[in-house]
Amino acid sequence: MSQSESRKRPRSASPARADSRNVTPEKRVSVVRLKSNYRDWDVEEVCCFLRTHGFEKFEQLFRDEKLSGIALPFLSESVLEQLGVSTLGERLKLISCIDALWQKPIDVKVFNDPIHGHIEMHPLLVRIIDTPQFQRLRFIKQLGGTYFVYPGASHNRFEHSIGVGYLAGQLVKALAERQPELRINHRDMLCVQIAGLCHDLGHGPFSHLFDGKFIPIARKGLKWKHEDASLSMFEHLIQSNGLEGDLMNHGLVLADDLVFIKEQIRGPITEARSNGEGCSTRGSVWPYKGRPKEKGYLYEIVANKRNGIDVDKWDYFARDCHHLGIRNNFDFARFLKFARVCEVGKKKHICTRDKEVGDLYNMFHTRNTLHRRAYQHRVSNIIESMITEALLLADPYIEISGANGKLYTLSTAIDDMVAYSKLTDDIFQQILNSSKPELKPAQEILNNVICRKLYKWIGQTQPEAETTIQPEEINELDHQVAAAIPSTPLDVQLAPEDFIVNVVQMDYGMEEQNPINKVRFYCKNNPNQAIKIRKDQVSQLLPVRFTEQLIQVYCKKTDEQSVEAAKKHFVQWCINRNFTKPRDGDVVAPELTPLKPDWNDNDSDSDSDASDAKDELQFYCSANSHRAKIKLFK
């Protein structure tokens, strides 16, 4: 072909033009710039998204239904089936593709945690963390008064909450990856993480001191727990910071997902009776509204009402042991590796491998160890009792501004989240440094705590298993101790108000029940069949009983004569009530302990010790006689 003929070649025959006619739809739309926020897409932009990912055949279905970007989070597997996506595999692929819009955020934030290392947090979680209501947790000690005993226990609810949110995400993601048939979607994952993050929003000053000791005395008859305040504070956090839009932008459905988050924190939302108490939901077929029964296992991640194995415990076991200097015998990383969902009856529950049953007993043993050595430490408990006394004395004179400028006291601040969000451990210093004359009695108690002028420890005992102290009897125990006057004369007289009697319930988390009986396991040969493992199948060395009471007695008078008299009162009271013998009973009241015969029975160990002592004495005498004979011979 000549050069002139080549110049006359029609433009339609040029190679570049031919290539442009054969461009595939995927390549053609790849240059289309979609809006950064999928919720702003119109119908055509949604169709472009479908073509880009190879779902061209569903474009007309989306056009016919006029589905824009705002409708994408609501597309479930059943909705797609109604639209005409007939094949299950195509429905699941389409849902997975749509979920990718919000499952891979770019602006994740990395937290360097001393327990879990470098952890990534979803931007929605970071948005919640960066609110005043959540930042308040920086100023509430995780272990309350225990910090006055263990110098390392300075950690706060803030880092614990972040750790629980992280572990909740790790467990739900592990289940989703291991068992795709569970159809755990992005909404489930985010809701579980948010629940873990916000489960402790309602804690007051010094954590459990506030809801376990202060409120029951200051507001007698009020059935209130910190979980109740967590729900109210969560609602306040969402509304006051305008987070509704953020939740929807990340694919959450407010009507369902907010309910799901609250149910994970507190349990089933019940209807209120006229007296304000919640109605029981045991008669309901399925008490939860946030998620159906098919996804009931999701309620076992943050706060497991079934057996107590949840990520909340995993974090505070590891975190508290780290700061207290106590060894943690439970490895939650192994549970994450072996966790899977199995059907138990007609419900689905989180199960683990049969070989992990011993590790679960270690978990509850660790819980018991932490309570004995730290949470219920005798000095920690009396310090918390003294701080509680100071808060009760200061309560009428503390004014906290709430919504619309209304003023609240310490005990009534729980009724208004604006006021309650201002209440932290800083109240200790506010009372201590106040110039109000009405606060001087409270200041004296707090000064005594600072200067270590504490109420005196008298002793500890235990009731028999069949004669445990009942709740209605607790308020009368100080009168009983004061009335237990020994037969030997005392130099001082003590009144009920001179004693503090603290009853501690020690168990594995389910009172007298073994929590492992509520756990189901699976075997390697059949990972889908749930089985139960009895205690006698594990070891003969496991606990026989799973609950006990400890009774700790203190004396407010600190002079030597009063303390000695209080100890004799205490020993006599133990005799009267048939409690166990105090450890130092023979030292502080040697004239009283022989009065109770069963306290002085020699067991096999003591008989052995006596026999050993007798043998040693005979050997000593024999040796001396032998030496005497040698000396005489010489």
C-alpha positions in Angstrom: 0.0 0.0 0.0 1.3 3.4 -0.9 1.8 6.2 1.5 -1.1 8.2 -0.1 -3.5 5.3 0.3 -2.6 4.9 3.9 -3.4 8.5 4.5 -6.9 7.9 3.1 -7.7 5.0 5.4 -11.0 5.6 7.1 -10.7 6.7 10.7 -13.2 3.9 11.8 -10.7 1.3 10.7 -7.8 2.7 12.9 -6.5 0.3 15.6 -7.2 2.8 18.3 -10.8 3.1 17.2 -11.3 -0.6 17.0 -10.0 -1.0 20.6 -12.3 1.6 21.9 -15.3 -0.3 20.4 -14.2 -3.5 22.2 -13.7 -1.9 25.7 -15.4 -4.1 28.4 -17.9 -2.5 30.7 -15.6 -2.9 33.7 -12.9 -0.9 32.0 -15.3 1.7 30.8 -16.6 2.4 34.3 -13.3 2.3 36.0 -12.7 5.9 35.0 -16.0 7.0 36.6 -15.4 8.8 39.9 -18.0 7.8 42.5 -18.8 9.9 45.5 -16.6 9.1 48.5 -19.7 8.5 50.6 -21.8 5.6 49.3 -24.9 7.0 51.0 -24.9 9.9 48.5 -24.9 7.6 45.4 -27.9 7.8 43.2 -29.3 4.8 41.3 -26.9 5.1 38.3 -23.9 5.3 40.6 -25.0 2.1 42.4 -25.3 0.5 39.0 -21.8 1.6 38.1 -20.6 0.1 41.3 -22.2 -3.2 40.4 -20.7 -3.2 36.9 -17.2 -2.5 38.3 -17.4 -5.6 40.5 -18.9 -7.9 37.8 -22.6 -7.8 38.8 -23.9 -6.3 35.5 -26.8 -8.7 35.3 -28.3 -7.3 38.5 -28.3 -3.7 37.2 -31.8 -3.7 35.9 -33.1 -5.2 39.2 -31.6 -2.3 41.1 -33.0 0.2 38.6 -36.5 -1.2 38.7 -36.5 -0.9 42.5 -34.8 2.5 42.4 -32.2 1.4 45.0 -29.8 4.2 45.8 -26.8 4.2 48.1 -28.8 4.9 51.2 -30.5 1.5 50.8 -27.4 -0.6 50.5 -27.0 -1.4 54.3 -30.6 -2.8 54.4 -29.9 -5.4 51.7 -30.0 -8.7 53.5 -29.9 -12.2 51.9 -33.7 -12.5 52.1 -34.3 -9.1 50.5 -32.0 -9.9 47.6 -33.9 -13.1 47.1 -37.2 -11.2 46.9 -35.6 -8.9 44.4 -34.9 -11.8 42.1 -31.3 -12.8 42.9 -32.2 -16.5 42.9 -28.9 -18.2 43.5 -27.7 -18.4 47.1 -24.0 -18.1 46.0 -24.7 -14.9 44.0 -26.6 -13.4 46.9 -23.8 -14.0 49.4 -21.2 -12.7 46.9 -23.2 -9.6 46.3 -23.7 -9.0 50.1 -19.9 -9.5 50.7 -19.2 -7.0 47.9 -21.5 -4.4 49.4 -20.2 -4.9 52.9 -16.7 -4.1 51.6 -17.9 -0.4 51.3 -17.5 0.0 55.1 -15.5 -2.9 56.3 -12.2 -1.6 55.2 -11.9 1.9 56.6 -8.8 3.9 55.7 -8.6 6.1 58.8 -8.1 3.3 61.4 -6.4 4.4 64.6 -3.7 2.4 66.3 -3.6 2.2 70.1 -0.4 0.9 71.9 -1.9 -1.1 74.7 0.3 -2.7 77.4 -1.8 -5.8 77.4 -2.8 -6.4 73.8 0.0 -4.6 72.0 -0.7 -2.4 68.9 -4.4 -2.7 68.3 -6.4 -1.1 65.4 -9.7 0.6 66.1 -12.5 1.2 63.6 -13.0 4.9 63.0 -16.6 4.7 64.4 -15.1 3.4 67.6 -12.6 6.2 67.6 -15.4 8.7 67.2 -17.1 7.3 70.3 -13.8 7.3 72.3 -13.3 10.9 71.4 -16.4 12.1 73.4 -16.5 13.7 76.8 -18.7 10.9 78.1 -16.1 8.2 77.2 -13.1 10.3 78.2 -14.6 10.6 81.6 -13.5 6.9 82.2 -9.9 8.1 82.3 -10.6 9.5 85.8 -12.3 6.4 87.4 -10.0 3.8 88.9 -10.6 0.3 87.6 -10.1 -1.2 91.1 -11.4 1.6 93.3 -9.8 1.5 96.8 -7.4 -1.3 95.9 -5.0 1.3 94.6 -4.4 2.3 98.2 -3.1 -1.2 98.8 -1.4 -2.1 95.5 0.6 0.9 94.2 0.6 -0.5 90.7 -3.2 -0.7 90.4 -3.5 2.8 89.0 -5.2 1.8 85.7 -8.6 3.2 84.8 -11.9 2.2 83.2 -10.8 3.9 80.1 -8.1 1.5 79.0 -10.1 -1.5 80.2 -13.1 -0.4 78.0 -10.8 -0.1 74.9 -9.4 -3.6 75.6 -12.9 -5.1 75.9 -13.9 -3.5 72.6 -10.8 -4.9 70.9 -11.3 -8.4 72.2 -15.0 -8.3 71.3 -13.9 -7.6 67.7 -11.3 -10.3 67.8 -13.8 -13.0 68.9 -16.6 -12.0 66.5 -14.2 -11.8 63.6 -12.7 -15.2 64.4 -16.2 -16.7 64.4 -17.0 -15.0 61.1 -13.8 -16.2 59.4 -14.0 -19.8 60.8 -17.7 -20.3 60.0 -18.9 -18.2 57.0 -22.3 -20.1 57.2 -23.1 -18.0 60.3 -23.5 -15.0 58.0 -22.0 -12.5 60.6 -22.1 -9.2 58.8 -20.4 -5.8 59.3 -23.3 -4.6 61.4 -23.0 -7.5 63.8 -19.2 -6.9 64.2 -19.6 -3.2 64.8 -22.4 -3.6 67.3 -20.5 -6.1 69.3 -17.4 -3.9 69.4 -19.4 -0.8 70.4 -21.1 -2.8 73.2 -17.7 -3.9 74.5 -16.4 -0.4 74.3 -19.3 1.2 76.1 -20.2 -1.6 78.6 -18.7 0.4 81.6 -19.8 3.9 80.7 -22.1 3.9 83.8 -19.4 3.4 86.5 -19.3 6.0 89.2 -16.4 7.2 91.4 -14.1 4.3 92.5 -16.0 1.9 90.3 -17.8 -0.8 92.3 -17.6 1.2 95.5 -20.2 3.6 94.1 -22.8 1.1 92.9 -22.0 -1.7 95.4 -21.6 0.2 98.7 -22.6 3.9 98.4 -25.8 3.9 96.4 -27.4 0.9 98.3 -27.1 3.0 101.5 -27.7 6.4 100.1 -30.8 5.3 98.0 -32.2 2.4 100.0 -34.7 0.4 98.1 -33.5 1.5 94.7 -32.7 -1.3 92.4 -29.8 0.2 90.4 -26.7 -1.1 88.9 -23.9 0.5 86.9 -25.2 -1.3 83.8 -28.4 0.8 84.0 -26.3 3.9 84.0 -24.3 2.5 81.1 -27.4 2.4 79.0 -28.5 5.9 79.9 -24.9 7.3 79.4 -24.7 5.5 76.0 -27.9 7.2 74.9 -26.7 10.5 76.2 -23.3 10.0 74.4 -25.1 9.4 71.0 -27.5 12.3 71.3 -25.3 15.0 72.8 -22.5 14.3 70.2 -24.8 13.9 67.2 -23.5 10.4 66.4 -26.7 9.2 64.7 -25.3 10.2 61.3 -21.9 8.5 62.0 -23.7 5.3 62.9 -25.7 5.4 59.7 -22.7 6.3 57.6 -21.1 3.1 58.7 -24.0 1.0 57.7 -25.8 0.7 61.1 -29.6 0.7 61.3 -30.6 2.8 64.3 -33.9 1.1 65.0 -32.3 -2.4 65.4 -28.7 -1.9 66.1 -29.0 0.5 69.0 -31.3 -2.0 70.7 -28.8 -4.8 70.0 -26.0 -2.8 71.6 -28.0 -2.0 74.7 -29.1 -5.6 75.1 -25.5 -6.8 75.1 -24.7 -4.4 77.9 -27.7 -4.9 80.2 -29.6 -7.9 79.0 -33.1 -8.1 77.5 -35.0 -4.8 77.5 -38.1 -5.5 79.6 -41.3 -3.6 80.1 -41.5 -1.6 83.3 -44.1 -2.2 85.9 -45.9 0.5 87.8 -43.4 0.2 90.6 -40.5 0.7 88.3 -39.2 -2.9 88.4 -38.6 -4.9 85.3 -40.8 -7.7 84.2 -39.3 -11.2 83.8 -38.6 -12.4 80.3 -38.1 -16.1 81.1 -41.5 -17.0 79.7 -40.7 -15.4 76.3 -39.7 -17.6 73.5 -36.9 -15.2 72.6 -36.5 -12.2 74.9 -34.1 -10.2 72.7 -35.2 -7.8 70.0 -31.9 -6.6 68.5 -31.0 -10.0 66.9 -33.0 -13.1 66.1 -32.5 -16.5 67.9 -30.3 -17.7 65.0 -27.7 -15.1 66.1 -28.2 -15.5 69.9 -24.5 -16.5 70.3 -23.6 -12.9 69.7 -25.0 -12.0 73.1 -22.4 -14.3 74.7 -19.4 -12.2 73.7 -19.4 -9.0 75.8 -21.4 -10.0 78.9 -22.2 -13.8 78.9 -25.3 -14.3 81.0 -25.2 -18.1 80.3 -21.8 -19.1 81.8 -19.8 -16.0 82.5 -17.1 -16.7 79.9 -16.8 -13.3 78.0 -14.2 -10.8 76.8 -14.9 -8.5 79.7 -13.4 -11.0 82.1 -10.6 -11.8 79.7 -9.4 -8.2 79.6 -9.7 -7.4 83.3 -8.0 -10.7 84.3 -5.0 -9.9 82.1 -5.0 -6.2 82.9 -5.5 -6.4 86.6 -3.0 -9.2 87.0 -0.5 -7.2 85.1 -0.9 -4.1 87.3 -1.3 -6.1 90.6 1.8 -8.3 90.0 -0.3 -11.5 90.1 0.2 -14.3 87.7 -2.7 -14.9 85.2 -3.3 -18.6 84.6 -5.8 -18.1 81.8 -4.8 -17.7 78.2 -7.7 -16.2 76.2 -5.7 -16.5 72.9 -6.3 -20.2 73.0 -10.0 -19.7 73.4 -10.0 -17.5 70.4 -8.3 -20.2 68.4 -10.8 -22.9 69.3 -14.0 -21.0 69.6 -16.8 -22.0 67.3 -20.6 -21.9 67.3 -22.6 -25.2 67.7 -26.2 -25.9 68.0 -27.4 -26.8 71.5 -31.0 -27.9 71.5 -32.7 -25.3 69.3 -30.2 -22.5 70.1 -26.7 -21.7 69.0 -23.9 -21.1 71.5 -20.2 -20.4 71.5 -18.3 -23.6 72.3 -14.7 -24.6 72.6 -12.6 -27.7 72.2 -13.0 -30.5 74.8 -9.2 -30.3 75.6 -9.7 -26.7 76.8 -11.9 -27.6 79.7 -9.0 -27.5 82.2 -8.1 -24.0 81.0 -11.6 -22.8 81.7 -11.4 -24.1 85.3 -8.1 -22.1 85.5 -10.0 -19.0 84.3 -12.5 -19.2 87.2 -9.7 -20.1 89.6 -7.9 -16.9 88.5 -11.1 -14.9 89.2 -11.2 -16.4 92.7 -7.5 -15.6 93.3 -8.0 -12.0 92.3 -10.9 -11.6 94.7 -9.0 -13.2 97.6 -5.7 -11.4 97.1 -6.9 -8.0 95.7 -10.5 -7.2 95.2 -11.5 -8.4 98.7 -8.2 -7.6 100.4 -9.0 -6.8 104.1 -7.2 -3.4 103.9 -8.8 -2.5 100.6 -12.2 -3.3 101.9 -11.9 -1.2 105.0 -10.5 1.7 103.0 -13.5 1.5 100.7 -15.8 1.4 103.7 -14.2 4.6 105.1 -14.5 6.3 101.7 -18.1 5.3 101.5 -18.7 6.8 105.0 -17.1 10.0 103.8 -19.3 10.1 100.7 -22.4 9.5 102.7 -21.5 12.4 105.1 -20.8 14.7 102.2 -23.7 13.7 100.0 -26.2 16.4 101.2 -23.7 19.2 100.7 -22.3 18.4 97.2 -24.1 20.2 94.4 -23.7 19.0 90.8 -25.3 20.9 87.9 -27.3 18.8 85.5 -29.6 19.4 82.6 -31.3 22.8 82.5 -29.2 23.9 85.5 -30.9 21.6 88.0 -28.7 20.7 91.0 -28.1 17.2 92.1 -26.3 15.5 95.0 -23.9 12.6 94.8 -26.6 10.1 95.2 -29.2 11.7 92.9 -26.7 12.5 90.1 -27.5 9.0 88.7 -30.9 10.4 87.6 -29.4 12.9 85.2 -26.6 12.0 82.8 -25.4 15.6 82.4 -24.7 15.7 86.1 -23.5 12.1 86.3 -20.9 12.7 83.6 -19.2 15.2 85.9 -18.9 12.6 88.7 -15.4 10.9 88.8 -12.8 9.9 91.4 -12.0 13.6 91.6 -14.8 13.9 94.2 -12.3 12.6 96.7 -10.1 15.7 96.3 -13.1 18.0 96.0 -14.3 17.0 99.5 -10.7 16.9 100.9 -9.9 20.5 99.8 -13.4 22.0 100.3 -13.8 25.1 102.6 -17.4 24.2 103.5 -17.7 23.6 107.2 -20.4 21.0 106.6 -17.8 18.7 105.0 -15.3 18.6 107.9 -16.5 15.2 109.2 -16.0 13.7 105.7 -12.7 15.5 105.4 -11.5 13.9 108.7 -12.2 10.4 107.4 -10.5 11.0 104.1 -7.5 12.5 105.9 -7.3 9.3 107.9 -7.2 7.3 104.7 -4.4 9.5 103.3 -2.4 9.2 106.6 -3.1 5.5 106.9 -5.1 5.9 110.2 -7.4 3.1 109.3 -10.0 1.2 111.3 -8.4 -1.8 112.9 -8.6 -5.3 111.6 -10.2 -7.7 114.1 -10.4 -11.0 112.2 -12.1 -13.2 109.6 -14.3 -16.2 109.9 -16.7 -18.3 107.9 -20.2 -19.7 108.5 -21.0 -23.3 108.0 -22.2 -24.1 104.5 -25.8 -24.7 105.6 -25.9 -21.5 107.8 -24.8 -18.7 105.4 -25.6 -15.1 106.3 -28.7 -13.9 104.6 -29.0 -10.4 103.1 -31.6 -9.3 105.5 -29.4 -10.3 108.4 -26.3 -8.2 107.4 -27.5 -5.0 109.0 -27.8 -6.8 112.4 -24.3 -8.3 112.5 -22.6 -5.4 114.2 -25.2 -5.6 117.0 -24.6 -9.3 117.4 -20.8 -8.8 117.7 -21.3 -6.0 120.3 -23.7 -8.2 122.3 -21.3 -11.2 122.3 -19.7 -10.2 125.7 -17.2 -12.9 126.8 -17.3 -14.2 130.4 -13.9 -12.8 131.2 -14.0 -9.1 132.4 -13.1 -6.4 129.8 -11.6 -3.0 130.4 -13.8 -1.2 127.9 -17.4 -1.4 126.6 -18.1 -1.5 122.9 -21.3 -0.5 121.1 -22.6 -1.7 117.7 -21.5 1.4 116.0 -17.9 0.6 116.9 -17.9 -2.5 114.6 -17.9 -2.9 110.9 -18.9 -6.4 109.6 -18.2 -7.0 106.0 -19.8 -10.1 104.4 -18.0 -11.2 101.2 -19.6 -13.7 98.8 -16.9 -15.8 97.1 -17.9 -18.0 94.1 -17.1 -18.9 90.6 -19.5 -16.3 89.2 -22.8 -18.3 89.5 -23.2 -18.6 93.2 -23.3 -22.3 94.2 -23.4 -23.6 90.6 -20.4 -24.8 88.6 -20.3 -22.5 85.6 -18.5 -25.1 83.5 -21.8 -27.1 83.6 -23.2 -24.3 81.4 -20.4 -24.6 78.8 -20.6 -26.9 75.8 -17.6 -28.4 74.0 -16.9 -30.1 70.7 -14.5 -32.9 69.7 -12.0 -32.9 67.0 -13.8 -35.8 65.2 -17.1 -33.9 65.0 -16.7 -30.1 65.4 -20.4 -29.5 64.9 -21.8 -31.6 67.7 -21.9 -30.0 71.2 -21.2 -32.1 74.2 -21.1 -31.6 78.0 -18.1 -32.5 80.1 -18.8 -33.3 83.8 -16.3 -32.3 86.5 -15.4 -35.9 87.3 -14.3 -36.3 83.7 -11.7 -33.6 84.1 -10.0 -34.2 87.5 -10.6 -35.4 91.0 -8.7 -32.3 92.4 -11.3 -29.7 91.3 -13.5 -27.9 93.8 -16.3 -29.7 95.5 -18.2 -26.5 96.3 -18.2 -23.3 94.3 -19.4 -20.7 96.8 -18.5 -19.6 100.3 -18.9 -16.6 102.6 -16.1 -14.7 104.3 -17.0 -12.5 107.3 -14.5 -9.7 107.9 -14.8 -7.7 111.2 -13.2 -4.3 111.9 -13.2 -1.9 114.9 -13.5 1.8 114.5 -11.8 2.5 117.8 -8.1 2.2 117.3 -6.7 2.4 120.9 -5.0 -0.8 122.1 -7.5 -1.7 124.9 -10.5 -1.3 122.5 -8.9 -3.4 119.9 -8.1 -6.2 122.4 -11.7 -6.1 123.7 -13.1 -6.2 120.2 -11.1 -9.3 119.3 -12.5 -11.1 122.4 -16.0 -10.0 121.3 -15.3 -11.4 117.9 -14.1 -14.8 119.2 -17.1 -15.1 121.5 -19.4 -14.2 118.6 -17.8 -17.0 116.5 -18.4 -19.4 119.3 -22.1 -18.3 119.6 -22.7 -18.6 115.9 -20.8 -21.8 115.4 -18.5 -20.1 112.9 -15.0 -21.3 112.0 -12.2 -20.6 114.4 -10.3 -17.3 113.8 -6.7 -17.9 112.8 -5.3 -16.0 115.7 -8.0 -17.1 118.1 -5.6 -19.0 120.4 -3.4 -15.9 120.7 -6.0 -13.1 121.2 -8.4 -15.2 123.4 -6.7 -18.2 124.8 -9.2 -18.4 127.6 -12.2 -18.6 125.2 -11.2 -21.0 122.5 -11.1 -24.1 124.8 -14.8 -23.4 125.5 -15.7 -24.7 122.0 -14.6 -28.4 121.9 -14.7 -28.9 118.1 -12.2 -26.0 117.7 -9.6 -28.1 119.7 -10.0 -31.5 118.0 -6.6 -32.8 116.8 -6.7 -33.8 113.2 -4.4 -36.3 111.6 -1.8 -33.7 110.8 -1.5 -32.5 114.3 -1.3 -36.1 115.6 1.5 -36.7 113.2 3.2 -33.6 114.4 2.8 -34.7 118.0 4.2 -38.1 117.2 7.2 -36.5 115.4 7.8 -34.3 118.4 7.7 -37.3 120.7 10.2 -39.2 118.6 12.5 -36.2 118.5 12.3 -36.0 122.3 13.1 -39.7 122.8 16.0 -39.3 120.4 17.3 -36.3 122.3 17.0 -38.1 125.6 18.7 -41.2 124.3 21.5 -39.1 122.8 22.1 -37.3 126.1 22.1 -40.6 128.0 24.7 -42.0 125.6 26.9 -38.9 126.1 26.5 -39.3 129.8 27.7 -42.9 129.7 30.7 -41.9 127.6 31.7 -39.2 130.1 31.3 -41.6 133.1 33.4 -44.2 131.3 36.1 -41.7 130.8 
